[in-house]
Amino acid sequence: MVNFAAPSDHDKVKTLVERELETFIYLAHLSHMYRPNYMMPTKNKILTERESECLYWASMGKTYAEVGMILGITERTVKYHINVSATKLNACNVRQALTAAIKNNEI
């Protein structure tokens, strides 16, 4: 275990980072490659970033309240973003909006 409070541990941390640098770089690469689609930059997005985030978390099985807690917004705001998303995607309900968003790489 590394204790960052002790000055003598600086060398241990430096050695650890040097030894595991390739692993750190690989993990950073993986986290970039496998991030949710709503985080990927694209020119032809229909939905705003917030709408995509709300749909993404809904697709992960989260309730409106849980999505609100995750994103730091109210449950009502989550409902609003999902309803606007459904309208933009020509969907009749949330399930259809999720399907359309996944199909169009919006989430």
MDAnalysis code that builds the backbone (N, CA, C; Angstrom):
import MDAnalysis as mda
import numpy as np

u = mda.Universe.empty(321, n_residues=107, atom_resindex=np.repeat(np.arange(107), 3), trajectory=True)
u.add_TopologyAttr("name", ["N", "CA", "C"] * 107)
u.add_TopologyAttr("resid", np.arange(1, 108))
u.add_TopologyAttr("resname", ["MET", "VAL", "ASN", "PHE", "ALA", "ALA", "PRO", "SER", "ASP", "HIS", "ASP", "LYS", "VAL", "LYS", "THR", "LEU", "VAL", "GLU", "ARG", "GLU", "LEU", "GLU", "THR", "PHE", "ILE", "TYR", "LEU", "ALA", "HIS", "LEU", "SER", "HIS", "MET", "TYR", "ARG", "PRO", "ASN", "TYR", "MET", "MET", "PRO", "THR", "LYS", "ASN", "LYS", "ILE", "LEU", "THR", "GLU", "ARG", "GLU", "SER", "GLU", "CYS", "LEU", "TYR", "TRP", "ALA", "SER", "MET", "GLY", "LYS", "THR", "TYR", "ALA", "GLU", "VAL", "GLY", "MET", "ILE", "LEU", "GLY", "ILE", "THR", "GLU", "ARG", "THR", "VAL", "LYS", "TYR", "HIS", "ILE", "ASN", "VAL", "SER", "ALA", "THR", "LYS", "LEU", "ASN", "ALA", "CYS", "ASN", "VAL", "ARG", "GLN", "ALA", "LEU", "THR", "ALA", "ALA", "ILE", "LYS", "ASN", "ASN", "GLU", "ILE"])
u.atoms.positions = np.array([
    [0.838, -1.173, 0.000],
    [0.000, 0.000, 0.000],
    [0.884, 1.238, 0.000],
    [0.508, 2.225, -0.772],
    [1.288, 3.451, -0.887],
    [0.641, 4.525, -0.030],
    [1.436, 5.161, 0.793],
    [0.959, 6.260, 1.620],
    [1.496, 7.548, 1.027],
    [0.625, 8.386, 0.517],
    [1.064, 9.603, -0.154],
    [1.499, 10.694, 0.820],
    [1.321, 10.468, 2.106],
    [1.683, 11.482, 3.088],
    [3.181, 11.483, 3.379],
    [3.829, 10.361, 3.210],
    [5.249, 10.264, 3.552],
    [6.114, 10.654, 2.352],
    [7.105, 11.535, 2.560],
    [7.973, 11.948, 1.455],
    [8.756, 10.781, 0.843],
    [9.074, 9.776, 1.638],
    [9.853, 8.650, 1.126],
    [9.055, 7.820, 0.119],
    [7.744, 7.946, 0.135],
    [6.904, 7.190, -0.785],
    [6.894, 7.775, -2.187],
    [7.418, 8.972, -2.334],
    [7.459, 9.595, -3.661],
    [8.181, 8.691, -4.658],
    [9.278, 8.109, -4.233],
    [10.034, 7.217, -5.116],
    [9.238, 5.961, -5.448],
    [8.481, 5.455, -4.472],
    [7.657, 4.267, -4.716],
    [6.586, 4.562, -5.767],
    [5.951, 5.715, -5.629],
    [4.903, 6.100, -6.576],
    [5.508, 6.306, -7.957],
    [6.635, 6.986, -8.008],
    [7.297, 7.233, -9.285],
    [7.665, 5.916, -9.963],
    [8.189, 4.980, -9.197],
    [8.555, 3.672, -9.734],
    [7.316, 2.931, -10.235],
    [6.244, 2.988, -9.454],
    [4.998, 2.335, -9.845],
    [4.464, 2.911, -11.154],
    [4.449, 4.225, -11.261],
    [3.947, 4.871, -12.475],
    [4.822, 4.512, -13.669],
    [6.122, 4.556, -13.491],
    [7.020, 4.209, -14.589],
    [6.822, 2.760, -15.026],
    [6.651, 1.870, -14.062],
    [6.496, 0.448, -14.361],
    [5.157, 0.165, -15.032],
    [4.125, 0.875, -14.631],
    [2.775, 0.604, -15.123],
    [2.290, 1.625, -16.152],
    [3.179, 2.449, -16.675],
    [2.785, 3.500, -17.606],
    [2.059, 2.951, -18.827],
    [2.562, 1.879, -19.379],
    [1.926, 1.286, -20.555],
    [0.501, 0.827, -20.230],
    [0.318, 0.261, -19.051],
    [-1.019, -0.168, -18.624],
    [-1.944, 1.032, -18.465],
    [-1.446, 2.114, -17.867],
    [-2.252, 3.321, -17.699],
    [-2.677, 3.886, -19.052],
    [-1.757, 3.907, -19.992],
    [-2.067, 4.421, -21.328],
    [-3.113, 3.535, -21.995],
    [-2.968, 2.227, -21.864],
    [-3.926, 1.294, -22.452],
    [-5.315, 1.485, -21.843],
    [-5.385, 1.635, -20.527],
    [-6.677, 1.841, -19.866],
    [-7.312, 3.160, -20.294],
    [-6.507, 4.192, -20.450],
    [-7.037, 5.470, -20.924],
    [-7.589, 5.322, -22.336],
    [-6.884, 4.571, -23.160],
    [-7.344, 4.321, -24.528],
    [-8.676, 3.569, -24.517],
    [-8.776, 2.532, -23.689],
    [-10.019, 1.762, -23.605],
    [-11.181, 2.622, -23.134],
    [-10.934, 3.461, -22.138],
    [-12.023, 4.299, -21.630],
    [-12.493, 5.280, -22.692],
    [-11.594, 5.689, -23.573],
    [-11.976, 6.585, -24.668],
    [-12.736, 5.825, -25.752],
    [-12.288, 4.627, -26.074],
    [-12.891, 3.857, -27.159],
    [-14.282, 3.339, -26.812],
    [-14.510, 3.021, -25.554],
    [-15.766, 2.396, -25.165],
    [-16.665, 3.311, -24.358],
    [-16.543, 4.596, -24.570],
    [-17.440, 5.525, -23.896],
    [-18.797, 5.497, -24.598],
    [-19.850, 5.892, -23.897],
    [-21.175, 5.886, -24.522],
    [-21.205, 6.788, -25.752],
    [-22.036, 6.427, -26.714],
    [-22.118, 7.197, -27.955],
    [-22.491, 8.651, -27.724],
    [-23.284, 8.932, -26.664],
    [-23.687, 10.317, -26.466],
    [-22.487, 11.214, -26.167],
    [-21.357, 10.620, -25.799],
    [-20.167, 11.407, -25.527],
    [-19.283, 11.566, -26.768],
    [-19.614, 10.849, -27.825],
    [-18.816, 10.902, -29.042],
    [-19.183, 12.143, -29.854],
    [-18.195, 12.888, -30.300],
    [-18.505, 14.053, -31.122],
    [-18.979, 13.632, -32.510],
    [-19.978, 14.302, -33.008],
    [-20.462, 14.034, -34.355],
    [-21.166, 15.273, -34.886],
    [-21.236, 15.386, -36.186],
    [-21.823, 16.570, -36.802],
    [-23.336, 16.464, -36.943],
    [-23.854, 15.270, -37.124],
    [-25.254, 15.097, -37.498],
    [-26.142, 14.641, -36.346],
    [-25.872, 15.076, -35.163],
    [-26.694, 14.693, -34.023],
    [-28.025, 15.436, -34.068],
    [-29.087, 14.702, -33.789],
    [-30.420, 15.289, -33.712],
    [-30.661, 15.819, -32.305],
    [-30.196, 15.062, -31.319],
    [-30.460, 15.376, -29.917],
    [-29.346, 16.218, -29.309],
    [-29.712, 16.986, -28.295],
    [-28.696, 17.716, -27.537],
    [-27.948, 16.722, -26.654],
    [-26.838, 17.167, -26.111],
    [-26.059, 16.295, -25.235],
    [-26.883, 15.863, -24.022],
    [-27.635, 16.782, -23.440],
    [-28.438, 16.460, -22.255],
    [-29.548, 15.472, -22.593],
    [-30.183, 15.635, -23.741],
    [-31.222, 14.691, -24.157],
    [-30.627, 13.298, -24.350],
    [-29.459, 13.244, -24.964],
    [-28.780, 11.963, -25.164],
    [-28.402, 11.326, -23.837],
    [-27.926, 12.142, -22.897],
    [-27.570, 11.623, -21.576],
    [-28.789, 11.018, -20.888],
    [-29.900, 11.725, -20.929],
    [-31.122, 11.229, -20.285],
    [-31.567, 9.913, -20.918],
    [-31.554, 9.850, -22.233],
    [-31.943, 8.612, -22.908],
    [-30.956, 7.485, -22.616],
    [-29.676, 7.814, -22.560],
    [-28.669, 6.793, -22.260],
    [-28.955, 6.149, -20.911],
    [-29.152, 6.979, -19.889],
    [-29.378, 6.423, -18.557],
    [-30.713, 5.689, -18.480],
    [-31.710, 6.167, -19.215],
    [-32.987, 5.448, -19.270],
    [-32.783, 4.082, -19.925],
    [-31.939, 4.031, -20.944],
    [-31.669, 2.753, -21.612],
    [-30.924, 1.785, -20.701],
    [-30.268, 2.315, -19.688],
    [-29.555, 1.478, -18.725],
    [-30.476, 1.018, -17.591],
    [-31.769, 1.334, -17.719],
    [-32.751, 0.870, -16.747],
    [-32.982, 1.799, -15.573],
    [-32.461, 3.003, -15.644],
    [-32.632, 3.956, -14.545],
    [-34.004, 4.623, -14.630],
    [-34.583, 4.919, -13.481],
    [-35.845, 5.649, -13.435],
    [-35.567, 7.130, -13.662],
    [-36.630, 7.900, -13.887],
    [-36.452, 9.342, -14.059],
    [-35.771, 9.952, -12.836],
    [-36.177, 9.514, -11.658],
    [-35.586, 10.043, -10.424],
    [-34.098, 9.699, -10.340],
    [-33.746, 8.469, -10.703],
    [-32.340, 8.059, -10.663],
    [-31.512, 8.824, -11.689],
    [-32.069, 9.015, -12.878],
    [-31.364, 9.792, -13.906],
    [-31.145, 11.215, -13.403],
    [-32.162, 11.771, -12.774],
    [-32.038, 13.114, -12.215],
    [-30.923, 13.210, -11.189],
    [-30.832, 12.207, -10.320],
    [-29.759, 12.205, -9.316],
    [-28.393, 12.096, -9.984],
    [-28.285, 11.240, -10.981],
    [-27.008, 11.048, -11.673],
    [-26.562, 12.334, -12.359],
    [-27.500, 13.004, -13.018],
    [-27.163, 14.196, -13.805],
    [-27.270, 15.500, -13.018],
    [-27.795, 15.422, -11.806],
    [-27.917, 16.626, -10.986],
    [-29.033, 17.550, -11.446],
    [-30.114, 16.952, -11.960],
    [-31.275, 17.729, -12.395],
    [-32.525, 17.112, -11.774],
    [-33.650, 17.793, -11.897],
    [-34.872, 17.275, -11.291],
    [-35.485, 16.179, -12.156],
    [-36.341, 15.398, -11.521],
    [-37.056, 14.341, -12.232],
    [-37.903, 14.939, -13.356],
    [-38.512, 16.073, -13.085],
    [-39.345, 16.747, -14.089],
    [-38.515, 17.158, -15.305],
    [-37.298, 17.617, -15.076],
    [-36.423, 18.013, -16.179],
    [-36.021, 16.796, -17.009],
    [-35.796, 15.672, -16.352],
    [-35.481, 14.430, -17.074],
    [-36.653, 14.061, -17.978],
    [-37.870, 14.109, -17.433],
    [-39.062, 13.804, -18.233],
    [-39.153, 14.740, -19.434],
    [-38.876, 16.015, -19.197],
    [-38.921, 16.995, -20.279],
    [-37.938, 16.619, -21.391],
    [-36.688, 16.346, -21.023],
    [-35.671, 16.018, -22.028],
    [-36.025, 14.740, -22.790],
    [-36.557, 13.768, -22.095],
    [-36.923, 12.517, -22.766],
    [-38.121, 12.735, -23.694],
    [-39.085, 13.534, -23.272],
    [-40.231, 13.827, -24.142],
    [-39.818, 14.615, -25.379],
    [-38.926, 15.580, -25.209],
    [-38.426, 16.337, -26.359],
    [-37.655, 15.405, -27.294],
    [-36.876, 14.509, -26.714],
    [-36.126, 13.533, -27.513],
    [-37.077, 12.668, -28.329],
    [-38.134, 12.209, -27.691],
    [-39.114, 11.368, -28.384],
    [-39.738, 12.126, -29.554],
    [-40.048, 13.390, -29.341],
    [-40.621, 14.207, -30.415],
    [-39.635, 14.351, -31.569],
    [-38.385, 14.655, -31.249],
    [-37.363, 14.821, -32.289],
    [-37.132, 13.532, -33.073],
    [-37.293, 12.397, -32.400],
    [-37.051, 11.101, -33.038],
    [-38.327, 10.501, -33.639],
    [-39.410, 11.280, -33.640],
    [-40.709, 10.826, -34.157],
    [-41.177, 9.551, -33.469],
    [-40.998, 9.503, -32.165],
    [-41.379, 8.329, -31.388],
    [-42.660, 8.618, -30.614],
    [-43.447, 7.568, -30.407],
    [-44.714, 7.706, -29.680],
    [-44.546, 7.533, -28.176],
    [-43.481, 6.852, -27.767],
    [-43.259, 6.607, -26.345],
    [-41.759, 6.489, -26.076],
    [-41.427, 6.330, -24.818],
    [-40.020, 6.285, -24.416],
    [-39.314, 5.076, -25.019],
    [-39.958, 3.948, -25.004],
    [-39.342, 2.730, -25.542],
    [-39.001, 2.908, -27.025],
    [-39.912, 3.495, -27.760],
    [-39.673, 3.738, -29.182],
    [-38.566, 4.785, -29.363],
    [-38.528, 5.778, -28.491],
    [-37.470, 6.795, -28.551],
    [-36.105, 6.170, -28.288],
    [-36.042, 5.272, -27.314],
    [-34.777, 4.591, -27.017],
    [-34.309, 3.771, -28.215],
    [-35.236, 3.062, -28.834],
    [-34.897, 2.248, -30.000],
    [-34.381, 3.121, -31.139],
    [-35.069, 4.226, -31.394],
    [-34.654, 5.137, -32.468],
    [-33.305, 5.778, -32.156],
    [-33.093, 6.138, -30.901],
    [-31.829, 6.768, -30.510],
    [-30.659, 5.805, -30.683],
    [-30.865, 4.558, -30.315],
    [-29.808, 3.555, -30.482],
    [-29.551, 3.315, -31.969],
    [-30.620, 3.196, -32.732],
    [-30.503, 2.954, -34.174],
    [-29.759, 4.094, -34.873],
    [-29.992, 5.332, -34.420],
    [-29.369, 6.511, -35.036],
    [-28.051, 6.908, -34.376],
    [-27.522, 6.048, -33.511],
    [-26.270, 6.326, -32.792],
    [-26.316, 7.625, -32.002],
    [-27.461, 7.915, -31.445],
    [-27.598, 9.095, -30.592],
    [-27.172, 8.782, -29.161],
    [-27.281, 7.516, -28.794],
    [-26.825, 7.094, -27.459],
    [-25.956, 5.864, -27.613],
])
